Each structure stands twice: as C-alpha cells, then as structure tokens.
C-alpha cells in the first residue's frame, strides 16, 4: 500500500487537481488512454504538444520540466547530467520512505538493475552483453526466419477469410513474440503465457494507477518473475545456443558473470521489450495505412519505400509516447538552468511532430525523407537496443500482410491499450479476403 500511495495515489490526486487548474502537463497526462483504454480514433494531443512548445524549449509543469521540442528532447536524453528513470522523492522527505517501500518491488522494467533504470558503468556492462544479438548484422540473419513466421501466421488466418478477426491477437502480437522467444530459447508452449505477462505488466510504466490496477500489475510482474526463475533454472541445466544461454554463461571484461538478479532483470527486459514495441508498431501501422489508402497505394507502386514507411509510422504514431529522466547535477537544458533532483519529461511523440525538423509534421507521408530522425526509440546511451529488430519485423510484418490480403478492411470495434505511456491497439478487428 505504501508504494501504491507514493507512486500512484498521490500523483493521481495531483494530476486530477492540476488538470482542473488547466496545467498543461496534467492535461496531457489525462488526455492519454489511462485506466479504461480509448476508442480507435483516439488521437494524439497535438494541440497540447504545440502549446507546450510555445512555452519554450523546456517548460516547467506542475510535476516536472517537460519538453516537446526535438532538439531539447535529444539534448536531455544525451546529457551525462541526466539519468534514466524518475525519482520524485530524490533528496526530499519522501525519499527514504520510497526507498523503504521499494524493497518489496518485483523486478520490472523501471527497477534496477534493469537496463532502463541504471547508468554507466552498470548500464555499459549489461548492454555490452546483449548488444551483439541485436546488431544490424545479427538482425539480417533473422530476416528469413521472421518472414517464415509471418507467412505461417497469415496462412493460419486464411481459414477465417471473410470473417472478422482480431489482428492484434492473431498477428501483431504473435509475430514479434515468436521471434524474440526463439532468440531467448522460450519453449513454444510458453509463448502465449509470455504475452499475457507482458500485457498485464505494461501499465507498470505508468503513474497514477488505481489500486485494483496496481495490484493486478504487481501480480503479473511477480508471475513473470517466477516463470523467469524456472526458465533460467532450466537453461542452466541444459544450455543451448540461444541468447539466454549465452547470458547465463557470459562473462564481462573482468571475467565476472551476471548474478541471478542481474540475469533476471536483463533477460526479462529483453524479452518484454523485444515484442512490446513491435506489437504497437504493427497495429499502429496497419491502422494508419488503412486510414491513408493513398499512402498504401504508393507502397504498392514503390515497394522499396517500405523501410521508410516503417519509420514514418514510428514518427507519426509512436509506440512509446514519453520517457522520464532525473537531473543529477547542475546543468543547462533547453537554455535554462536546471537543478539536481529535477525531473524532466521528454515527449517523444511531441518531438516527432516538431515543425523545426519535420515539414508539415501532421501529414502522414511514407515518402518523407527524414522520417528516420524520429526519437521513438529514444536517443543517447539508452537508445533502444532492439531498434534494428523492431524495424525489420515492422517492415516484414506490414509488407507481408498487405501483400497477402490486399483487400484487408478494418471493422468497427478497435480499441487502444489502457496505458498512458505505451500507445498501441488492444484490439484491431478486420475482415480479410484473398
């Protein structure tokens, strides 16, 4: 209860009060999907992004500094004086209470020693152990297998041609989870279980969760941790040539292996991050191309543009809306002095619509030459290590479904995920025909 009170109940009250007062940051948080999800046509809060940009490169909101400016977002994410994660209690009266409450926190994406929550030298050590598996060269070696998986999933949908199917459940989720599960040596029979863990734990990135949702997320994280314990133990008994086996046996430059907590945090993050972003990318991409048939026509005429189209999907409707950072040393960001302990919220989705970088930013254009300048994979030392994998899966996944089912039509009933930071579809019903 203490952790929920500090991390969710108090922020929730503050956000609601701030929104009533008209605070831009609070209004922005309230405008996202939140507790109950959002309908299919829920748009990004573009007017709030623009209003925040109009306040300057770095705006002081009710709860943190906030920026929707592309240059300042990259400056914050690349600064050595700004560390990963959000610590509202750092140096304050609530800091010791928060640290005491966090002792019972299950391993999650935002708790150390997760790659998302640590800095060099720990971050460098963990990242080095897994980077080689996600290099551009390594990802090229996965293309043929990814294509086979996509083809098989679409073969399975053929029996339902003419009927309504949920593309998230039957395709967008299964393609990336199958790929990352094979990379990590997850047994086939456990893959749907991993998807359930991921869906249940996704709101752990959010703040302001109601108590019931917080408890549900905690249960998902603890169930995932127990499953991961068993899976790691099985790998120790019978290692293979998968990434997890390599991590179990790997040593850093000093000859030191990952301990059990480090191994669980690293493997768990790689597994979850390896499919969460791509599930959203595929769903968002299918919906965008259905809403912009003229852009799909361009891709059919110029299939060499598919890789650029994936970046435009990532720019226009990013799978992650924002990320938070904590300032650890006196510094200057966005032209203003910022003190240690300050929190900075970088609006990735806002930076992706910055007119200083992207001409006519609110237009979806698969021919956009600088679409790859988006910050949807973050920037700096915490740049998404799975970016090349996500791009490859996105290109194969989107191209293949529209080649296989050129008359694919979305039907009413789609809903966005009930998360504030991750943006994607919970359901995406469609009718297929050959």
Residue, then its C-alpha position, 0 to 999 in steps of 0.5 A: x500500500x505504501x508504494x501504491x500511495x507514493x507512486x500512484x495515489x498521490x500523483x493521481x490526486x495531483x494530476x486530477x487537481x492540476x488538470x482542473x487548474x488547466x496545467x498543461x502537463x496534467x492535461x496531457x497526462x489525462x488526455x492519454x488512454x489511462x485506466x479504461x483504454x480509448x476508442x480507435x480514433x483516439x488521437x494524439x494531443x497535438x494541440x497540447x504538444x504545440x502549446x507546450x512548445x510555445x512555452x519554450x524549449x523546456x517548460x516547467x509543469x506542475x510535476x516536472x520540466x517537460x519538453x516537446x521540442x526535438x532538439x531539447x528532447x535529444x539534448x536531455x536524453x544525451x546529457x551525462x547530467x541526466x539519468x534514466x528513470x524518475x525519482x520524485x522523492x530524490x533528496x526530499x522527505x519522501x525519499x527514504x520512505x520510497x526507498x523503504x517501500x521499494x524493497x518489496x518491488x518485483x523486478x520490472x522494467x523501471x527497477x534496477x538493475x534493469x537496463x532502463x533504470x541504471x547508468x554507466x558503468x552498470x548500464x555499459x556492462x549489461x548492454x555490452x552483453x546483449x548488444x551483439x544479438x541485436x546488431x544490424x548484422x545479427x538482425x539480417x540473419x533473422x530476416x528469413x526466419x521472421x518472414x517464415x513466421x509471418x507467412x505461417x501466421x497469415x496462412x493460419x488466418x486464411x481459414x477465417x477469410x471473410x470473417x472478422x478477426x482480431x489482428x492484434x491477437x492473431x498477428x501483431x502480437x504473435x509475430x514479434x513474440x515468436x521471434x524474440x522467444x526463439x532468440x531467448x530459447x522460450x519453449x513454444x508452449x510458453x509463448x502465449x503465457x509470455x504475452x499475457x505477462x507482458x500485457x498485464x505488466x505494461x501499465x507498470x510504466x505508468x503513474x497514477x494507477x488505481x489500486x485494483x490496477x496496481x495490484x493486478x500489475x504487481x501480480x503479473x510482474x511477480x508471475x513473470x518473475x517466477x516463470x523467469x526463475x524456472x526458465x533460467x533454472x532450466x537453461x542452466x541445466x541444459x544450455x543451448x545456443x540461444x541468447x539466454x544461454x549465452x547470458x547465463x554463461x557470459x562473462x564481462x571484461x573482468x571475467x565476472x558473470x551476471x548474478x541471478x538478479x542481474x540475469x533476471x532483470x536483463x533477460x526479462x527486459x529483453x524479452x518484454x521489450x523485444x515484442x512490446x514495441x513491435x506489437x504497437x508498431x504493427x497495429x499502429x501501422x496497419x491502422x494508419x495505412x488503412x486510414x491513408x489508402x493513398x499512402x498504401x497505394x504508393x507502397x504498392x507502386x514503390x515497394x522499396x519505400x517500405x523501410x521508410x514507411x516503417x519509420x514514418x509510422x514510428x514518427x507519426x504514431x509512436x509506440x512509446x509516447x514519453x520517457x522520464x529522466x532525473x537531473x543529477x547535477x547542475x546543468x543547462x537544458x533547453x537554455x535554462x538552468x536546471x537543478x539536481x533532483x529535477x525531473x524532466x519529461x521528454x515527449x517523444x511523440x511531441x518531438x516527432x511532430x516538431x515543425x523545426x525538423x519535420x515539414x508539415x509534421x501532421x501529414x502522414x507521408x511514407x515518402x518523407x525523407x527524414x522520417x528516420x530522425x524520429x526519437x521513438x526509440x529514444x536517443x543517447x546511451x539508452x537508445x533502444x537496443x532492439x531498434x534494428x529488430x523492431x524495424x525489420x519485423x515492422x517492415x516484414x510484418x506490414x509488407x507481408x500482410x498487405x501483400x497477402x490480403x490486399x483487400x484487408x478492411x478494418x471493422x468497427x470495434x478497435x480499441x487502444x491499450x489502457x496505458x498512458x505511456x505505451x500507445x498501441x491497439x488492444x484490439x484491431x478487428x478486420x475482415x480479410x479476403x484473398 
